[in-house]
Amino acid sequence: MALKKAWISFERILHELIAIMLFVGLLIALLNPETISQLLGESSGIRGLMTASIVGSITLIPGFVAFPTAAILVENGAGITQIALFISTLMMVGVATFPVEKSISGAD
């Protein structure tokens, strides 16, 4: 019974997960590590913090994708502080993404 429910949940999120993974993959392919470091690196200063804050505030991706995305960005030159701000603002938008997350988790 548990495997059946897990498979149904997996089928529900698969198309969203693939779309987000493709988006992140394209983003990493188009932006080389130097560009990511320039935009969100440790030396980007207030501009990098503001960029991370704005992008995190307008991006509507679920938490289970946000953390792997953050890890990829850090591996490609983004600063820890900028990514922490990105994740913080991203999770604050959870009120807007709650319906999506509710449908993914199957909570009715």
C-alpha atoms as an extended CHARMM CRD file, in Angstrom:
* protein
*
       108  EXT
         1         1  MET       CA              0.0000000000        0.0000000000        0.0000000000  PROA      1               0.0000000000
         2         2  ALA       CA              2.8350000000        2.4190000000        0.8990000000  PROA      2               0.0000000000
         3         3  LEU       CA              4.6600000000        1.7010000000       -2.3660000000  PROA      3               0.0000000000
         4         4  LYS       CA              1.4800000000        2.3570000000       -4.3310000000  PROA      4               0.0000000000
         5         5  LYS       CA              0.9530000000        5.7250000000       -2.5940000000  PROA      5               0.0000000000
         6         6  ALA       CA              4.6140000000        6.6310000000       -3.1030000000  PROA      6               0.0000000000
         7         7  TRP       CA              4.3670000000        5.8100000000       -6.8210000000  PROA      7               0.0000000000
         8         8  ILE       CA              1.2390000000        7.9490000000       -7.1980000000  PROA      8               0.0000000000
         9         9  SER       CA              2.9570000000       10.8610000000       -5.4430000000  PROA      9               0.0000000000
        10        10  PHE       CA              6.0060000000       10.3860000000       -7.6520000000  PROA      10              0.0000000000
        11        11  GLU       CA              3.8630000000       10.4700000000      -10.7870000000  PROA      11              0.0000000000
        12        12  ARG       CA              2.2210000000       13.6980000000       -9.5770000000  PROA      12              0.0000000000
        13        13  ILE       CA              5.4690000000       15.5810000000       -9.1070000000  PROA      13              0.0000000000
        14        14  LEU       CA              7.4660000000       14.0610000000      -11.9670000000  PROA      14              0.0000000000
        15        15  HSD       CA              6.4840000000       16.5740000000      -14.6660000000  PROA      15              0.0000000000
        16        16  GLU       CA              7.1330000000       19.5430000000      -12.3690000000  PROA      16              0.0000000000
        17        17  LEU       CA             10.4300000000       18.0810000000      -11.2190000000  PROA      17              0.0000000000
        18        18  ILE       CA             11.6040000000       17.4730000000      -14.7940000000  PROA      18              0.0000000000
        19        19  ALA       CA             10.6280000000       20.9980000000      -15.8540000000  PROA      19              0.0000000000
        20        20  ILE       CA             12.4900000000       22.5830000000      -12.9460000000  PROA      20              0.0000000000
        21        21  MET       CA             15.5370000000       20.3740000000      -13.4910000000  PROA      21              0.0000000000
        22        22  LEU       CA             15.6020000000       21.3670000000      -17.1660000000  PROA      22              0.0000000000
        23        23  PHE       CA             15.3510000000       25.0290000000      -16.2000000000  PROA      23              0.0000000000
        24        24  VAL       CA             18.1900000000       24.7470000000      -13.6890000000  PROA      24              0.0000000000
        25        25  GLY       CA             20.2760000000       22.7760000000      -16.1820000000  PROA      25              0.0000000000
        26        26  LEU       CA             19.7610000000       25.4230000000      -18.8560000000  PROA      26              0.0000000000
        27        27  LEU       CA             20.5670000000       28.1550000000      -16.3660000000  PROA      27              0.0000000000
        28        28  ILE       CA             23.8390000000       26.4820000000      -15.4170000000  PROA      28              0.0000000000
        29        29  ALA       CA             24.6550000000       25.7850000000      -19.0770000000  PROA      29              0.0000000000
        30        30  LEU       CA             23.9950000000       29.3950000000      -20.1150000000  PROA      30              0.0000000000
        31        31  LEU       CA             25.6520000000       31.0460000000      -17.1300000000  PROA      31              0.0000000000
        32        32  ASN       CA             29.2490000000       29.9900000000      -16.6910000000  PROA      32              0.0000000000
        33        33  PRO       CA             30.7470000000       29.8770000000      -13.1730000000  PROA      33              0.0000000000
        34        34  GLU       CA             32.4220000000       33.2610000000      -13.6920000000  PROA      34              0.0000000000
        35        35  THR       CA             29.0610000000       34.9120000000      -14.4150000000  PROA      35              0.0000000000
        36        36  ILE       CA             27.4070000000       33.2250000000      -11.4330000000  PROA      36              0.0000000000
        37        37  SER       CA             30.3250000000       34.3150000000       -9.2520000000  PROA      37              0.0000000000
        38        38  GLN       CA             30.0320000000       37.8700000000      -10.5520000000  PROA      38              0.0000000000
        39        39  LEU       CA             26.2730000000       38.0280000000       -9.9420000000  PROA      39              0.0000000000
        40        40  LEU       CA             26.0160000000       36.0360000000       -6.7010000000  PROA      40              0.0000000000
        41        41  GLY       CA             29.5910000000       35.4800000000       -5.5460000000  PROA      41              0.0000000000
        42        42  GLU       CA             31.0190000000       36.4420000000       -2.1860000000  PROA      42              0.0000000000
        43        43  SER       CA             32.5500000000       39.5810000000       -3.6820000000  PROA      43              0.0000000000
        44        44  SER       CA             29.2970000000       40.7310000000       -5.3220000000  PROA      44              0.0000000000
        45        45  GLY       CA             28.4420000000       42.7820000000       -2.2310000000  PROA      45              0.0000000000
        46        46  ILE       CA             25.0880000000       44.4860000000       -1.7540000000  PROA      46              0.0000000000
        47        47  ARG       CA             24.2670000000       44.0630000000       -5.4550000000  PROA      47              0.0000000000
        48        48  GLY       CA             24.6060000000       40.2720000000       -5.1130000000  PROA      48              0.0000000000
        49        49  LEU       CA             22.4980000000       40.2410000000       -1.9610000000  PROA      49              0.0000000000
        50        50  MET       CA             19.7840000000       42.3080000000       -3.6370000000  PROA      50              0.0000000000
        51        51  THR       CA             19.8650000000       40.0740000000       -6.7350000000  PROA      51              0.0000000000
        52        52  ALA       CA             19.5260000000       36.9340000000       -4.6050000000  PROA      52              0.0000000000
        53        53  SER       CA             16.7220000000       38.5230000000       -2.5930000000  PROA      53              0.0000000000
        54        54  ILE       CA             14.7380000000       39.6310000000       -5.6420000000  PROA      54              0.0000000000
        55        55  VAL       CA             15.1810000000       36.3580000000       -7.5310000000  PROA      55              0.0000000000
        56        56  GLY       CA             14.2400000000       34.3680000000       -4.4220000000  PROA      56              0.0000000000
        57        57  SER       CA             11.1550000000       36.5110000000       -3.8800000000  PROA      57              0.0000000000
        58        58  ILE       CA              9.7780000000       36.0710000000       -7.3940000000  PROA      58              0.0000000000
        59        59  THR       CA             10.7850000000       32.4500000000       -7.9600000000  PROA      59              0.0000000000
        60        60  LEU       CA              8.0810000000       29.9290000000       -7.1970000000  PROA      60              0.0000000000
        61        61  ILE       CA              9.8190000000       26.5880000000       -6.8170000000  PROA      61              0.0000000000
        62        62  PRO       CA              9.1160000000       24.0270000000       -4.1160000000  PROA      62              0.0000000000
        63        63  GLY       CA             11.5730000000       23.4610000000       -1.3100000000  PROA      63              0.0000000000
        64        64  PHE       CA             12.5430000000       19.9710000000       -2.4700000000  PROA      64              0.0000000000
        65        65  VAL       CA             14.0300000000       21.5630000000       -5.5930000000  PROA      65              0.0000000000
        66        66  ALA       CA             15.3570000000       24.7570000000       -3.9830000000  PROA      66              0.0000000000
        67        67  PHE       CA             18.0630000000       23.1000000000       -1.9000000000  PROA      67              0.0000000000
        68        68  PRO       CA             19.6430000000       21.0720000000       -4.7360000000  PROA      68              0.0000000000
        69        69  THR       CA             19.4820000000       24.2240000000       -6.8880000000  PROA      69              0.0000000000
        70        70  ALA       CA             21.2670000000       26.1660000000       -4.1540000000  PROA      70              0.0000000000
        71        71  ALA       CA             23.9640000000       23.4830000000       -3.9500000000  PROA      71              0.0000000000
        72        72  ILE       CA             24.5160000000       23.6740000000       -7.7190000000  PROA      72              0.0000000000
        73        73  LEU       CA             24.8040000000       27.4580000000       -7.5460000000  PROA      73              0.0000000000
        74        74  VAL       CA             27.3200000000       27.2920000000       -4.6770000000  PROA      74              0.0000000000
        75        75  GLU       CA             29.3680000000       24.7100000000       -6.5860000000  PROA      75              0.0000000000
        76        76  ASN       CA             29.4170000000       27.1160000000       -9.5290000000  PROA      76              0.0000000000
        77        77  GLY       CA             30.6540000000       30.1640000000       -7.6450000000  PROA      77              0.0000000000
        78        78  ALA       CA             27.7370000000       31.6540000000       -5.7260000000  PROA      78              0.0000000000
        79        79  GLY       CA             28.4220000000       32.8910000000       -2.1980000000  PROA      79              0.0000000000
        80        80  ILE       CA             26.9730000000       31.1780000000        0.8510000000  PROA      80              0.0000000000
        81        81  THR       CA             25.4450000000       34.4150000000        2.1840000000  PROA      81              0.0000000000
        82        82  GLN       CA             23.7760000000       35.1850000000       -1.1460000000  PROA      82              0.0000000000
        83        83  ILE       CA             22.3820000000       31.6570000000       -1.4220000000  PROA      83              0.0000000000
        84        84  ALA       CA             21.1720000000       31.7390000000        2.1880000000  PROA      84              0.0000000000
        85        85  LEU       CA             19.2880000000       34.9360000000        1.3830000000  PROA      85              0.0000000000
        86        86  PHE       CA             17.9520000000       33.3810000000       -1.8270000000  PROA      86              0.0000000000
        87        87  ILE       CA             16.6580000000       30.3290000000        0.0680000000  PROA      87              0.0000000000
        88        88  SER       CA             15.2250000000       32.4790000000        2.8690000000  PROA      88              0.0000000000
        89        89  THR       CA             13.2460000000       34.6990000000        0.5230000000  PROA      89              0.0000000000
        90        90  LEU       CA             12.2460000000       31.6930000000       -1.5570000000  PROA      90              0.0000000000
        91        91  MET       CA             10.8130000000       29.8930000000        1.4620000000  PROA      91              0.0000000000
        92        92  MET       CA              9.0170000000       33.0430000000        2.6490000000  PROA      92              0.0000000000
        93        93  VAL       CA              7.0050000000       32.8900000000       -0.5420000000  PROA      93              0.0000000000
        94        94  GLY       CA              5.7010000000       29.5420000000        0.7240000000  PROA      94              0.0000000000
        95        95  VAL       CA              2.3090000000       31.1320000000        1.2680000000  PROA      95              0.0000000000
        96        96  ALA       CA              2.0220000000       31.6140000000       -2.4970000000  PROA      96              0.0000000000
        97        97  THR       CA              3.2740000000       28.1050000000       -3.2790000000  PROA      97              0.0000000000
        98        98  PHE       CA              1.2380000000       26.3500000000       -0.5870000000  PROA      98              0.0000000000
        99        99  PRO       CA             -1.4500000000       25.0950000000       -3.0220000000  PROA      99              0.0000000000
       100       100  VAL       CA              1.2220000000       23.5070000000       -5.2250000000  PROA      100             0.0000000000
       101       101  GLU       CA              2.9930000000       21.9580000000       -2.2730000000  PROA      101             0.0000000000
       102       102  LYS       CA             -0.3060000000       20.7110000000       -0.8960000000  PROA      102             0.0000000000
       103       103  SER       CA             -1.1210000000       18.9770000000       -4.1830000000  PROA      103             0.0000000000
       104       104  ILE       CA              2.3740000000       17.4620000000       -4.3020000000  PROA      104             0.0000000000
       105       105  SER       CA              2.2350000000       16.0950000000       -0.7750000000  PROA      105             0.0000000000
       106       106  GLY       CA             -1.2890000000       14.7820000000       -1.2930000000  PROA      106             0.0000000000
       107       107  ALA       CA             -2.6440000000       16.4790000000        1.8280000000  PROA      107             0.0000000000
       108       108  ASP       CA             -6.3050000000       17.2090000000        1.3090000000  PROA      108             0.0000000000
